[in-house]
Amino acid sequence: MVIDCHGHYTTAPKEVQAFRDAQVAGSDTGAQLKAALAISDDRIRESVQPQLAFQSARGTDVTVFSPRASSMAHHVGDATANRQWARLCNDLVYRVCRLFPTQFVGVCQLPQSVGGSPADCIGELERCVNELGFIGCNLNPDPSGGHWTAPPLTDRAWYPLYEKLVELDVPAMVHVSASCNPNFHATGAHYLNADTTAFMQFLLGDLFRDFPALRVVIPHGGGAVPYHWGRYRGLAQDLKRPPLTDLMRDNVFFDTCVYHSPGIELLLKVVPVDNILFASEMVGAVKGIDPETGHYFDDTKRYVDGVAWMGGADKAKIFESNARRVYPRINSRLPS
């Protein structure tokens, strides 16, 4: 089985974003909310056909599915608005998972907001896990959208949320949303900056001493970390921190959302195989076909399959067993 741990509902019906646009504009959202809630099952089925087609063509079986990351936009709404927005987005993902239970498993958007407390997200996390059957969440380390006003992920302000993640036995994927800072293009800079920043915060802090059962997934191949693995090993040594393999072992995982073969080979060479989860982020950050290969950039399974020096047992970890370990609630949804 091939489990893709990183997919977003990027093809949701237009009524969903129309509601958010009206909400952010301060308009009366009654009509837009009614339209979004009235989306039929047939519209939902139609909307995910691109993902289903790619799954079939690329040989993947199930996608860990969450709301569109760039649309979380925690920087534009207050706590009340973002709670309503998160609930609507999560309910739509639930409908996808209900209609296609063997192809999609849900991960939730959290109702974060600028200046809000991470504890404010606990209620929606519990609802999604306990009532909707979701298996994790996306955690935005920068609700300000590129201005980084939130405390580091190792700060105790985040601890109530981490306590709940451990209690529910679900991981968090560290995933920022849109950037409102013109210095940082969202997918080309802000996402990768956040991945790298999160790893460095974990290196500097003792979060996993306090939460040894907490699991976090850093997407997009871990940002710049694998490329600068020696730098981070050296920094850990200079700062008298644990070796990187000890830091990551049971707590920090990278995915394979890296869109060329040399990048995948580097990731697999330097990061322990037990800490890598297969992912593609389709249909997401890069949608086009690579003219050098004739294949889609985000067809990441091809890259992993093409690594001749890695054995089948290690590839099986990346494609399936690591995801089952990091997202243990998925096991009740999938055949063993």
N, C-alpha and C positions, 0 to 999 in steps of 0.2 A: 504494500500500500504506500502511496505517496501523499503525504499531508503537507499542504501549503499553509504555513502558519501566518501569512500576512496578505490578506485581501481586504479591499474596501468596497463598499457599495457606491461606486462612482457613477453608476448608470441609473440611479434612483429617478423616478418620474419627476418631471419639472415642477409639479405642484408642491413638492417638499421644499425646494429652495425658494419658491415664491412665498411660502409662509415665512421663512427665515428673513427674506428681504423685507417683507412688510413689518415683521417684528422689530428688526434693527432700525427701520425708518421711523418707528414710533407710530405706525398707522394702526387702524383697527384691523386686527388679524382674524376676525371671525370668519369671513368668507374663505380666506386662504386656509385656515385650519380645517374648516369643514371639507374643503376640496381635498386636502392632504389625507384626511381620515377616510374619505370616500374612495380612495384609490382601490380598484378592484383586484382580486386575486389574479385575474387574467393579465392586468397591467403589470403586476409584480412578476409574474412568470415571464412575460415578454421582456421586461427590463433586464433580467439576468441572463438572457440568451447569449450575449457576448462572453460572459464568464464561463458558462456551460460549454460553449463551443471551444474555447481555449483549453478548458480542462480535458475535453475529449481529444483534441488534436495533440496536446502536449503530454498526455499520459499521466495527469495528476488525478487524484481521486476525491479529495475533500479539501475545502478551503476554510480556514479560520477567518471568519468574515466580520467586519466591523463597519460602522458608518464612515463616510468619506472623511479622511483626516483633515484636508484643507478646509472643509466646511464646518468643522467644530468651532473654529473662530471664537475661542474663549475671550478674546480681547475686545469684542464688540458688544457683548451683552452683559447685563447685570446678573446677579445670582438667580433671580426669579426667572428671567428670560432664558438663561442657559439651562436651567433645570427643565423647563418645558421643552426646549429644543432637543436636549439630550434624550428625553423620554420619547419624543416623537421619532427621532432617528433610530433609537434602540428598538422601538416597537416595529418599525419597518424591517429592520434586520431580522427580528424574530419571525416576522411573516415569511421572509425569504427562507429561513431555516425550517420553518414548519412546512412550507410547500415543497422543499427539496432537502429532506432530512439526511440523505446520504451524501449530499454534495457540499452542504454548508453547515458550519457550526458557529454560533455567535460569540462575539466579543464586544463589550460595550464601550460607548463613549461616556465620559464622566462629565458632570455639570460643573466644570471648573469656571472660575471667573477671576478677573484682575482684583487682587486684594482679598479674595475669598479664602476660606480655610479649606485645606484638603479634607477635613472632617465633614464638610458639607456634602461631599460626594458619597458618603457611606450608604445613605439610604438608597440611591439609585443603583449602586453596586450590588447591594443585597437583593434588591428587586430583580435585577437582571440575572443574577446567579441562581437565586432560590426560586423565582417564579418563572423566568423565561428559559432557564437551562443554559445560560451563557457560561463560558469556561475561562474568562479572563477579562481584562479591561485594557484600554489605551490610556496611558497616563501622560499628560502634557507637562513637561518640566518648566515650560515658559508660557503661562497663560497670557502674558502681555503681548505676545505675537512679535517677538524679535527685539524687545527692549530688556528682557531678563530682569524683571523686578521681583520675581519669586525667590525665596531662599533656596540654597542648594538642596538636591534630593536627599542629602544626608542630614539635613536639619531636622530637629525634633518636631517642627511644625507638620511634617509629613507622617509622623509616627502613628497617629490614630488610623489613618488610611492603611498603612502597612500592617498594623495589627489585624485589621479586618481582612486584608488579603491573605494573611497567614491563616486566620481562623477559617476562611472559606476554602483555603487550599487552591487559590487561583493566582496566576502570575499577572504582572503588568508589562505591557510593551511600552517602552518609553518613546512616545511619538508626539512631536510638536504638531501644530496646525499651521494655518496661513501666517505669513509674515507681513506686518504692517510697517516694517522698517525698510525703506528703499535700498539700504545697503546690503540687504540679504534676500536674494531670490529664494522663494520658498523651497522648491525641490532641489535646486542646484547648490544652495548654500545653507539656508536655515536648517533644513532637515539634517544634513550631514554635520553641521556645527553642533547641533543638539546631541546627536549620537556621540560625538567625540567628547563633548563637554560632560555628558552624563557619565561616561566611563572614567574620566579624570576625577569627577566628584566621588565616585565610588572608590577609586584608588586612594584618595586623600582621607576618606572617612572610615568609621568603624561600624557602618550600618549593619553589616552582616554578622558582626559580633552580637549586636542587639537583636537581630532577626535572622538567625541561621537558616530558617526555613523559607525566607522570602526569595522569590524568583523573579528576575527582571530580564526581559528580552530587549536588547538594543538592536534596532533594525538597520536596514541598508548596509549590511555587512560590517556593522560596528563603526561606521563613519571612517575617519582617517586612522583609526587605531591599528588595524592590521598592517597598513602601509608603513606605519611608524612604530612597529612592535618593539624594535630595539630601543627607541626613545622612551617608551613607557616602561620597559623593563629597567632601563637605567634610572629613570625617575623614581621608580619604586625602590630600587636599591639605595639611591642617594637619600631618599626621604625615610629610610628604615621602615618601609611598608612591606607587606607580604609579597612574595613573588606573584606575578600575574596569574599563573596557573592556580595558585592557592586562592587568590582573590576570586577567580571566576568559578571555581570547581562546581559548587552546588547552587550558585546564585545568579551568575551573569551569563547570558547567552546571546550570540549574534545570529542573524539570519543571513540568507544567501541572496538578498536583493542587491546583487552586484551584476552589472549588465555587460560584462565581457569576460571571455575565458581567462585572460591573464589575471584579472582581479579575483576570480573564483579560485584559481590555482594558488595565488598568494594567501587568500583567506584560509584555505584548507591546509596549507603548509605551516602556517605560524600559529593558528588558533587550535586548541585541543578539539579533536573531533567530537568529543562528548558535549561540547558547548556550542555546536553549530546546528541550526534548524533550517530545513529547506523552506524557501519562500520565494515569491516572484513579485508580489504587489501588483498583480494584473487585475483589472485594467487601471493603471495608475499613473505613476510619475512619468514614464516614457512609453509612448504608445506606438511608435513607428517601427519600421523594419530597418535593420542595419544593412546598408548597401555593401558592406564588406563580406557579409555572410549570407545575405538573402533571407535571414530569419529575424523574427521580432527580437528587439533588445531584451525584453523582459521574459523571454523564454529561457529561464534560468536552469531548468532541468537539463537542457542540452549541454550546458557548461559542466554541470556536475557529472553527467553521464560520460562526458568526454575526457575526464581526468583519468588517464590510463594507469597512473601509478597508485591510485587508491583502490583498495580491495572492496569486494562486494559487501562484506560485513560492515565496514565503516560507512559505505554509502547507505546501507540500510538504516544505520543510526541517524544519518542526516535526513533521510527521506521519511522516516517513520518513528523509530523508537525514542529518539530524543524528544520529539513533540509529545509523545504519549507520557513521557516522564515530566516534562515541564508543564504541560496542560493535562494533569491527570483526570480531570472531569471529562475529557474527550473519550476516555475508554468505555464509558457506559453508553456512548453514542455510536461507537464503531465496532465492527466485528474484530475479535482478537486475532 
